Amino acid sequence: MEFITLNNGLVMPQLGYGVFKVPEQEVYEAVREALQAGYRSIDTAMIYENEAGVGRALRDSGIPREDIFLTTKVWNKDQGYDQTLAAFQTSLDKLGVDYVDLYLIHWPMPDEDLYMDTWRALEHLYAEGKTKAIGVSNFHVPHLKRILEEGTVVPAVNQIELHPFLSQEAIRSFCREHGIFVEAWSPLMKGRDALTEPVIVDIAARHDKTPAQVILRWHLQHEIIAIPKSVTPSRIRENLDVFDFVLSADEMNHIDQLNRNERTGSNPDDMHKK
Ligand SMILES: NC(=O)c1ccc[n+]([C@@H]2O[C@H](COP(=O)([O-])OP(=O)(O)OC[C@H]3O[C@@H](n4cnc5c(N)ncnc54)[C@H](OP(=O)(O)O)[C@@H]3O)[C@@H](O)[C@H]2O)c1
């Protein structure tokens, strides 16, 4: 595993395990499998409705709590100061833990104009030590600027959709300038056509690796945190087996050029789902 150090000194595995859309009844086995394979960072969210199963898997694994990096997120309908504090407590209860490592605002929901109140609630939870770091997700540069101007804590992380077909250069460069780590969601483009893209397939063959492994390596070498999801045991292990090869500058450059600003999910500016 490779680790990064967030802007408040907290150490985080650069590769984690995501559980979006893994139903509560399947998530227990999936997280147990991931922990056994060696993942120590788990990314969930209130809206995934699987926090209880994640928490049970963590407890039953016998791995000490302090060796796990646990992320969850406040959902859109819970934005606002008091609502966020209540939602956070519900997440802790479901997870069965007394702190999380990273708490994120899931979407900025700019039309609601509540993310600053929500951020102040996160700052309060952080000051109380109930979360070891706070951050945001799906924030564009103007949303980040407002947090930097009106908030008192610089977000540790901005978790955004990011893969070779959506390389998010502008947000990455802004985050780099301000000490915010970028974390890629759908790092494998949800298993879609980035995995069959000939440039990536060729590079994979050259290294005797799979396209998914090459894409994850591309993230890691760009200092991006990645949280691939899989419920398939062989893929769970495959996605972790990325620390024994290095992409050349040329190969990185070829992958960089694949960007076509193609989203699999919503554009945060148009997200209205509560
Ligand atoms: N903040 C946000 O708004 C947000 C939004 C979306 C996701 N996320 C987070 O990011 C995590 C990852 O994103 P994601 O789940 O959307 O997509 P992803 O990790 O890019 O891709 C997952 C899909 O790819 C398949 N897959 C995984 N490894 C593979 C491999 N080695 N070879 C071929 N196919 C492979 C999986 O299939 P199987 O499972 O069938 O193996 C699954 O269908 C989520 O689980 C969640 O934690 C956050």
The ligand as an SDF file (V2000), in Angstrom:
LIG
                    3D

 48 52  0  0  0  0  0  0  0  0999 V2000
  -18.9010   11.0210   -4.1110 N   0  0  0  0  0  0  0  0  0  0  0  0
  -19.7020   10.5810   -5.0560 C   0  0  0  0  0  0  0  0  0  0  0  0
  -20.6130   11.2870   -5.5140 O   0  0  0  0  0  0  0  0  0  0  0  0
  -19.5100    9.1980   -5.5870 C   0  0  0  0  0  0  0  0  0  0  0  0
  -20.2070    8.7970   -6.7300 C   0  0  0  0  0  0  0  0  0  0  0  0
  -19.9850    7.5060   -7.1960 C   0  0  0  0  0  0  0  0  0  0  0  0
  -19.0880    6.6650   -6.5580 C   0  0  0  0  0  0  0  0  0  0  0  0
  -18.4330    7.0870   -5.4250 N   0  0  0  0  0  0  0  0  0  0  0  0
  -17.4700    6.2190   -4.6900 C   0  0  0  0  0  0  0  0  0  0  0  0
  -16.4730    5.7610   -5.5930 O   0  0  0  0  0  0  0  0  0  0  0  0
  -16.4420    4.3310   -5.5890 C   0  0  0  0  0  0  0  0  0  0  0  0
  -16.0220    3.7960   -6.9330 C   0  0  0  0  0  0  0  0  0  0  0  0
  -16.8660    4.2710   -7.9640 O   0  0  0  0  0  0  0  0  0  0  0  0
  -17.8920    3.3570   -8.7690 P   0  0  0  0  0  0  0  0  0  0  0  0
  -18.3200    2.2400   -7.9150 O   0  0  0  0  0  0  0  0  0  0  0  0
  -18.9440    4.2430   -9.3310 O   0  0  0  0  0  0  0  0  0  0  0  0
  -17.0640    2.8630  -10.0450 O   0  0  0  0  0  0  0  0  0  0  0  0
  -15.6600    2.1410  -10.3520 P   0  0  0  0  0  0  0  0  0  0  0  0
  -14.9510    1.7660   -9.1130 O   0  0  0  0  0  0  0  0  0  0  0  0
  -14.9830    2.9770  -11.3660 O   0  0  0  0  0  0  0  0  0  0  0  0
  -16.1540    0.8380  -11.1220 O   0  0  0  0  0  0  0  0  0  0  0  0
  -16.8960   -0.1710  -10.5310 C   0  0  0  0  0  0  0  0  0  0  0  0
  -17.3870   -1.1040  -11.6210 C   0  0  0  0  0  0  0  0  0  0  0  0
  -16.2650   -1.6520  -12.3210 O   0  0  0  0  0  0  0  0  0  0  0  0
  -16.2330   -3.0470  -12.1920 C   0  0  0  0  0  0  0  0  0  0  0  0
  -14.8450   -3.4210  -11.9270 N   0  0  0  0  0  0  0  0  0  0  0  0
  -14.1550   -3.2400  -10.7740 C   0  0  0  0  0  0  0  0  0  0  0  0
  -12.9000   -3.6870  -10.9010 N   0  0  0  0  0  0  0  0  0  0  0  0
  -12.7870   -4.1510  -12.1520 C   0  0  0  0  0  0  0  0  0  0  0  0
  -11.7290   -4.7730  -12.8640 C   0  0  0  0  0  0  0  0  0  0  0  0
  -10.5410   -4.9630  -12.2970 N   0  0  0  0  0  0  0  0  0  0  0  0
  -11.9390   -5.1460  -14.1420 N   0  0  0  0  0  0  0  0  0  0  0  0
  -13.1460   -4.9440  -14.7240 C   0  0  0  0  0  0  0  0  0  0  0  0
  -14.1950   -4.3710  -14.0990 N   0  0  0  0  0  0  0  0  0  0  0  0
  -14.0120   -3.9840  -12.8200 C   0  0  0  0  0  0  0  0  0  0  0  0
  -17.1430   -3.3910  -11.0270 C   0  0  0  0  0  0  0  0  0  0  0  0
  -17.7630   -4.6480  -11.2390 O   0  0  0  0  0  0  0  0  0  0  0  0
  -18.0180   -5.7620  -10.0740 P   0  0  0  0  0  0  0  0  0  0  0  0
  -18.3840   -5.0490   -8.8120 O   0  0  0  0  0  0  0  0  0  0  0  0
  -19.1570   -6.5450  -10.6580 O   0  0  0  0  0  0  0  0  0  0  0  0
  -16.7610   -6.5610   -9.9620 O   0  0  0  0  0  0  0  0  0  0  0  0
  -18.1600   -2.2710  -11.0840 C   0  0  0  0  0  0  0  0  0  0  0  0
  -19.1710   -2.5650  -12.0390 O   0  0  0  0  0  0  0  0  0  0  0  0
  -17.8800    3.9790   -5.1930 C   0  0  0  0  0  0  0  0  0  0  0  0
  -18.0220    2.6400   -4.7850 O   0  0  0  0  0  0  0  0  0  0  0  0
  -18.1470    4.9930   -4.1110 C   0  0  0  0  0  0  0  0  0  0  0  0
  -17.5190    4.5810   -2.9040 O   0  0  0  0  0  0  0  0  0  0  0  0
  -18.6330    8.3540   -4.9330 C   0  0  0  0  0  0  0  0  0  0  0  0
  1  2  1  0
  2  3  2  0
  2  4  1  0
  4  5  1  0
  4 48  2  0
  5  6  2  0
  6  7  1  0
  7  8  2  0
  8  9  1  0
  8 48  1  0
  9 10  1  0
  9 46  1  0
 10 11  1  0
 11 12  1  0
 11 44  1  0
 12 13  1  0
 13 14  1  0
 14 15  2  0
 14 16  1  0
 14 17  1  0
 17 18  1  0
 18 19  2  0
 18 20  1  0
 18 21  1  0
 21 22  1  0
 22 23  1  0
 23 24  1  0
 23 42  1  0
 24 25  1  0
 25 26  1  0
 25 36  1  0
 26 27  1  0
 26 35  1  0
 27 28  2  0
 28 29  1  0
 29 30  1  0
 29 35  2  0
 30 31  1  0
 30 32  2  0
 32 33  1  0
 33 34  2  0
 34 35  1  0
 36 37  1  0
 36 42  1  0
 37 38  1  0
 38 39  2  0
 38 40  1  0
 38 41  1  0
 42 43  1  0
 44 45  1  0
 44 46  1  0
 46 47  1  0
M  CHG  2   8   1  16  -1
M  END
$$$$
